[in-house]
């Protein structure tokens, strides 16, 4: 165990710096855990934000095993000067989703990061059964699913000369964030501008509007143009300039993936209608195909 070790049980609520955010990362023993932690590390602002790592176990017999799973991720975040806590949660007789939702609400999380093998596996039926998506339906905050092994998401970093063996994610060029422009996406755009993008880090905002209709009327075109202009104005009003705008035609997923690859996008934000019982098939397909991390939030 490292000098700073993971707490084996419940901790009192952490105090976050003024203007800081709480990012809750659920860790499981799968290949996506490393990428989920890297995603949180890329967005977290040292000295301001708190990254809370959590792992759910059935009972006290698995407490030490859970702490050992969290320890290397905990150490990595501390080495990168990010305020970090880690909790092993006893599930007991509660349902897994109930347990996870309770933790999100208790922590007052701004953002939930969950590495999901199922949601990014490539099959729509598998993605629809994902715990990540099931939990996202219950949350009042955005949930984020980084891709497991996609090269464009791997954090580009430079050595931190002040602290050997430490890297500063995206220190050279910042995050490239794409917000999908539609009516449910306006809330997502506001969240990206206020809680994700950081101009001091060199982050860049891009907007993409996708028209999936083979034929459009002048009324529809005017409506889409006004919506894109309104989103641009909203971003500028929040002191976030729009780096690029894209007006795309064709299938939702394939059109966005082309832009994501060409623009080396790290995060794509998609808003969901408040009354939607599940993400549309096109969004599930994007989760399975996107080389960028997909951020979902119900309007």
N, C-alpha and C positions, 0 to 999 in steps of 0.2 A: 504494500500500500504506500502511496505517496504521503508526504508530510501533511498535505491538505487532503482529507478523506471525505468520502461521501457519507451523508447522514443516513443511518439505517432505519429511521422512522420519521414520524411527523415533526416538522419544524414550525416554529412560529412564523407568521407572515412577514416577509421581507419588506424592508423600507426601500422604495425606489426613489432615485433622485428626481427632483422637480423636472417635469417635461420628459422623464424617462418612460420606457415601455417595458412590459413583462412579456417575454417570448417563451412560451411553454413548448418544450420539445419532448414528445413521447418516444422513448427508445425501446425497441424490441431487439431480439437476437436475430437480425436479418442483415442482408447485404446493403440495405438502404440507410442504416443508422448513421454511418459515417457521413454520407451526403447530407442527411437531415441536419446534423450538427454543423457541417460546413456552411449550409444555407443560413442557419441562425447566426453563425459567426460572421458571415459576410455582411449581414444587415445590422447587427448590434453595434452600438456606439459605445466604446470604452469609457467608463466613468459615468455613464448616464443610464444605459439600459441593463436589465437583468435577464439573463438566460436561465431558465429553470428546467433542469433535466428531470424526467420522471419515468419510472418503470413500474409496471403493475405486476405483483406476484400474488399467488393464491393465498398463502398464509406465511406465518413466521418462519417455517422451515426453509423458505427460499429467500429470506431476507439478505443473507450474506452473499448469495449468488447474484441477486439483483444489484447489490452495491458494487460487486466486482465488475459487473457489466457496465455500469455507469462511470466507474473510476477513470478509465483512459479518456473518455470524452470530457469529463469534468476537468482533468488535468490540462488537456489541450486548450480549453477555453480560458483557464486561468493563466496559462503561459502567454496567451494573446491579450492579457490585461482586461478581460471581460468579466464583469461581476457575475458570478455563477453560483447556483445552488443546485443540489440534487436530492431527490426524495425517492425512496422505495415505498410504494403504496401497497398496503395490505388490502386485497380485494374482499376476502372473507366470503360472505353469502351474497354480496351485491353482484349485480350484472356488470360485465366489463364496461359497457357504454355508460352505465349510471356512474360507475366509479371514475371514469375519465372525465365525464361532464362535471362531476362534483369538484374535481381537481381544477379544471379550467375556471369555474366560477369562484372557487376559494382563492385562487391566485390572482383573480381579476386580470386574466391574460389579455393582452392587446392582440396577440397573434399566436396561433397554434401551428406548430410544425410537426408533421407526421410522415415519416418515410414509409410508403406503402408499396410493397411488391405487387399486390393484387391490382391496385389502381393503375399501375404503370406497366402491367404485364403484356398488354396488347389485345386482350380479349374483352369485348364489351360486357359479356355475362360475368366474367371474373371481376372486372372493375366495379360493376354494379353491386357486387356482394362485399366490397371492401369495407373493413372497419373504419378506415379513414373517411370514406364518403358517408357512412352511416352516422358517424359522430358529427360531421360537418352540418348535417341537417338539424342538429340540436343546438348549435352554437350561435351566439350573438356576435361573435368576432370572426374574422377571416381564418380559414384553414389553408395550409400550404403543403403541397405535395411535391418535393423535389424528385427529379428523375433519378433512377438508381446508378446508372453508369454512363450517362450521356456526357461526351467530352466538353460540349460548350458550357455546361454548368460548372465544371471543375474550377474552383476559385483560382484565378491568376493572382500570384502573390510575389512579394519581394522580401528578402531577408530583413529582419528588424535588427539593426546594428546595435541598438541599446540593450536588447535582450537576446543572446545567442539562442539558436535553435527555435526561434519564434518567427512566425510569418504574419504579415498584415494583409488580409484578404482584400483584393481589388484596390490596393493602395495606389497603383499607378493610373488606373483608368476609370474606376468606379463601376457601378452597376448600370446595366442597360435594361430598362423596364418598359414593357409594352402593355398598354391598357386598351382593352377591347371597347370600342365605342358603340354602345346601344343604350336603351333606356335603363335596364337594370345595372348597367356598368357605371352609371354616374356616381353611385355611392362608393364603388370600388376605386374610381379615379380619385375621389376625395381622400380615401384612406391611403392610397399610394403616395399622394402628394404630402400628406401630413405625417404619416407614420413609417414610410419606407424610404422614400427618396431623400438624399442628403447632398445638397449642392457642394458643400465643402469637400465631400469625398469624390466629386466629379461625376455623380450619377446623371444619367440622361433619360428623359421621358419620351416615349414614342406612342403615338395613337394609331390604332388600326380600326377601320370601319369595313365590315364585310357585308356585301350584298349577295345573298344566295339565290335571289330571284332571277330567272332567265330574262324576263322583261319587266321593266319598271315604268311607272307613270311619272309624269312631271311632278305630280303632288308628292309622290314618294321620294323623288330625287331632292325636291326642295326641303322636305322634312329631314332627310338624312344630312343635307348640307347644313341646315340650321343646328342640328344636334352636334355635328362635328365642330361647328363654330362655337357653340355654347360650351362644349367640353374644353376646347382650347382656351377660351376666356376664363373658365373656372380654374384651370391649372395656373395660368398667368396670375390670376387673382390671389393664388396661394403661393406666389413667388417661385413657381416652377415653370421655366420656359419649356416649350415643346420642341424637342430636337428634330423630329421628323413626323410627318403624317402619311398614312397609307390609306388609299381607297381601293379595296379589293373586291373582285367579283369571282364567284365560283363557290366551291364547297368550303364550308367554314373551317374545318380542320386543315385540309391540305393548303389552303390559301395562307393561313396563319403560320403553319410550319415552315413554308418557304421563306416568309419574312423573318421568322425566328432564327433560322439557319443563316440567312444572308446578313442579318444585322447582329449576329452573335448575342442574341438576347438572353439575359439570365432569368428574368421573371416575367411571366405574362399574367395579367390580372383579368379575371372573367367574373362579371356580376351575374347572379342568378335571380330569377323572379321570386319574390317573397312567398308566393303561393305554390311554387314548384315542389312536388313531392320528391323528385330526384333530378339530378342534372340531365339535360337532354342528351340524346345519343351522340350528338356532335361534340359535346363537351367531354363526355367519356372517351371518345375517340382522341380528342386533343390530349387528355391525360395520358393515354397509352402511347401517343406518338411524339409528343413535344420533347425536344431536347432541352427546353427551358423548364424551370420550376413553375407549376401552375398554382395560382392563388385564387381560391374560390370564396365568394361571399354573397349571401342572400341580401337583396336590397331591402 
